[in-house]
Amino acid sequence: MPSNVDEGHRTVPTPFGKALVQLAEQRPEIVGMSADLAKYTDMHIFAQAFPDRFYQMGMAEQLMATAAGGLAKEGFIPFASTYATFAARRCYDFISQGIAEQDANVKIIGGLPGLTTGYGPSHQATEDLAIFRAMPNLTVIDPCDAHEIEQLVPAIADFNGPVYTRILRGAVPMVLDEYNYRFELGKAKMIRGGKDVLVISTGFMTMRALDAAKLLQKDSIDVAVLHVPTIKPLDEATILAEVNKSGRMVVVLENHTKVGGLGEAVAYALTCAGVSSKFHHIGLPDKFLDAGTLSVLQDRYGISRNAIVSSLRSWL
């Protein structure tokens, strides 16, 4: 079973690639790019459908970022795909100077976000959100599932400006359709209510938050889940409104280092607003993670479904 799909969830194959092809049929200005990883970011589907609009840049992520900025200046909308770790670490200066500073209309697609591979630190993008949150002009997104990926593709194409979004590839869980969820750029959404705990989550950790809420309901523990797909700009108004509802412990969940991601962004917003609440944070440690079997690693670092349930029970 794919690493980010827990037992009991439906899956959809390659939602990003299919959504991009569907959109590109009506939007001739969309072009696809890959740094030798089209098959592993689901960009190969676009390449097959539109070979004349696809650019294979080879193992040259910096070149891809610079070329994407140039294409955007000529009126195209490039979707430039690679692994999240390569986009954040290898391309930072090129994205900063060639895309973000120019406010170029480029969509950077980062696969293998956070701890979704057992290949070790070279492939584990544990700090990409922190890196890109610090870049001016850049919108930063971490979607939950296939349902959200299908909706965010046209949304970011309609948005005029540079975007970095994590994606999940291959067989991707389908969860949020059961909650009549609609993605809106820059908006946090309450997925389910609850009086005991408010979980503020992003990425596929929202899937695990919802699973944990169902398991804890059996113990009469009522967990609310607020999904925050857009990390920057952060929907502080919705977050503050929910935290201000009295009597709930606040827990932030993210598939990212605890340094510089959603947890710190939420804590900063609460502090600046003078809001006090019992606060906990589930994320990856500030260290280079081990290589190994992914299910073991996610348990070890506390982001598996069982680990989340255990943490919430202990804090309550």
N, C-alpha and C positions, 0 to 999 in steps of 0.2 A: 504494500500500500504506500502511495506517495507520502513523503515525510510530513506534509502539513495537513494531511487528511486523517482525521480521527475516525475511529469505528462508528458506524451508524450514519455517516453523512453521504449524501449523493455527490456525484462529481460531474463536471462538464469538461470535455477535452479542449484544450487550447483556446480559452475564451478571448484572450487578448488578440491573437492572430486573426481569429474569425471576425471579431468586432472591427478590427482595423480594415480588413478587406471589405466588409459590408459598407463601412463609411466611405472608403476610398472609391467605391463605385459611383458615388455621387459627388465626390470632392477630388477633382483631378489634380489639385495643387498638393495633395498629400503624397509624400515620398517616404520610402522606408530605407533604413540604413542599419548595417550591422558590422561589428568588429570581429568577424570570423565566428560569431556565435548565433547565427540566425536560427539554427535548429534548436538551440537551447534557450532561446527567448521567445519562441513561437513566431518569430519574424519570417521563417521559411514559408509560411502560408501566404504571406503577402508577396514574397519573392516569386512564388509559383503563379500567383494570380496576376501580378503586374511586374513582369521581368524588366520592362523598360523604365520602371519607376523605382527600382530597387538598386542600392549601391552597396556592394560588398567591399568594405574598406580594408579587410585583412586584420591582422593583429596590430592595429595602429589606432587605438582608442583616441589618442590626442588629435590625430589627423581627422578622424570621424567627427569629433566635436567642432573642430575649426571649419570643416567643410559644411557641417550642418548649419553653422552660423551664416556662412556665405549663401547657402541655398535659401535660408529664411529671408535674407536681404533681397533676394531676387523674387520673392513672392510665394515661395513654396512653404509647406508646413512639414518639416522633416520630423519623423519619428525615429530617433537614433537609439539603437538597442545594444546593450552589452550586460555583463554581470554588474550588479550594484557596486561591488567592491572595486571593480576597475573604473567605473564611472566616477566614483567618489575619490579614490586615491590617485589613480594615474592621470585623470583628466582635469583635476580641480582647477589648475591655472588656466587651462584652455577653455573650459566651460565659463570660468569667471570672466576672462577677457574677450572671448570670441562669441559668447552667447549672453550671459547675464548682464554684463556692463553695456552691451549693445541693445539690451532688451529685445533680443532676437526671438522670433516665434518658433522655438525649437522645443520638442517634447522628448525628454531624455528618459529612456525606459530601462530600469534596473532590475535584472533577474537575480534570483538567489538572495533575497533580502534576509538580513539577520542570521539566525541560526536555522537555515533550511538546507544545509549541506553538511556532511560529515568530513569534508575534504580539508578541514583545518583553516588556520588564520588567513591563508592566501586567498580563499574563496568565501569566507564568512564576512559578510558586510555588516558588522556589528556597530559601526559608527557612522554610517552614511547619512542618517537623518541629522545628526549633530553637525556634520560637515556641511550639508546643504542648507540647514536652517540658518547658518551664519553667512550665507551668500546673499547679498542684496538682489532684489528683483525676482528671485526664484520662488515659485510656488512649489510646495513639497507635499506629496500625497502617499499614503500607505493604505491600499484597499484591503478589504477583508476577504472577498471570495469572488467566484466567477460572476455572480449577479452584479456586483459592484464594478468589476473590471469592464463588463459589457456596457455599463452606463457611463463610466468615466472616460472611455475612449472618445466618444463624440463630444463630451463636455470639455475636455482639455483641448480638442481641436477647435472648438468654438471660442475658447479663451485666447485672447491675443497677448501672448507673452510666454516667457520660458517656464517650463514645468519639468520637475523631476518627479517621477512616480515609480515606486516599487511595483513589481508585478509578481504573480504566482504563475508558474508555467505547467504544461502537461495536463494531468488530471487535477482539476482545481475544485475544491468543495463548493457546493451551492447551498447557502444557508439563509441569506438575508431576504430572499424572495418569500420565505414563510412569514415574514414580518411586514410585508408590503413596503419594503424600504425603497427609497429613491435617493440616489446620490445627487448631492448639490455641492458644487465646488465652494469650499470655504465654510461649510456648515457641518456642525455636529448634530447627531440625531439620537434621540432616546429610543432604544430598541425595545426595552421592557422596563416596567416600573418595579419598585421594591422599596420597602421601608427600613430595612436593616443595614444594607450596604449599597453604596454607589460605586460601581466599577466604571472607570473611564478608560477606554481601550482603543487601540488602533490596530490596523492590519489583521492578520488571521487570529490575533489574540482576542478579538471580539468574538469569533467563533468559539474559542475556548471559554471565554467569559460566559457566554450563553449556555454552554454545556455545563459549566460549574454551577450556574444559577439553577438549572434544572435538578442537578444532583443535590444541592443544598436545600432546595425546596422540600425535599423529603424529610429533612431535619427541622422543618418550619423556620428556615432562615431565608429571608426574602431579599433577593439581590436585584438591584436595578443595573442596567447596562446602557451606558452612553457611548456610542461609537463616534470616534473622532478620526475620520479618514484624512482630512486636510490638516497637516501638522503646521504648515505655514501658508497663509495667515491662519492663526488659531482663532477658533470661534469662542473667544473668552466670555462673551455675553451668555451663551447657553451653558457653558461650564459653570460660571459663577451662579447662575440662576438655580442650577441643580444642586450645587454644593451648599447653597444657602438654605435649602430645605432641611429643616432641623432633624437631628437624631440619627444620621447615617454616617457610618465610617466610610471614608473615601479611599479607594484603592486604584492606582493607575497600573495598567498592564500594557507592556510593549515588548515586541521582539527586537530589542535593540539594547545597547549598553545603557545603564542607568545614567550615564554622563551625557547630557546635552540633548536628550530626546524629549518625548512627550511628557514624561514625569517631571523633569525640571521645568518645562514650559508651563505645565499646570501649576506647579508649586510657586513659580514666580508670579503667575497671574493672581493666585490666591493671596500671596503676600502683599502685592501691590494694592490689592483691593481691600486689604485689612480683614480678610476672611480667615477665621480660625476653625480648623476641623481636625479630627483624628485622621492621620494621613499615612498610607503605606504605598509602597512602590515595588512592583514585580517587573524585573527586567534582567538583562544579562549583566554579568559582573564586568568591572573595569579591568579586563585582562584579555590576553590572547587565548582563545578557547581551544580545547583539545580537538583532535581528529578522532573519528570513530563512528560507531553506529548512531544514527541520528536520534532514534528514540531514547537511547541511553543518555546521550548528551542533553537532550531537552529535559529529561528527568533530573539530571545532575545539576543543570543550571536553573531549574525551577520554573520553566515555562510550559511544561506539559500540562494536560488537563488535570491529572491526578495531583501534580505538584501545586497547582493553583488552588484546588479544593482544599488540600492540606494546609496551605498558608492561610486561606481565609478562615478556616475553622480555628486555627491556632490563635489568630488575632481576635476572634470573637469570644 
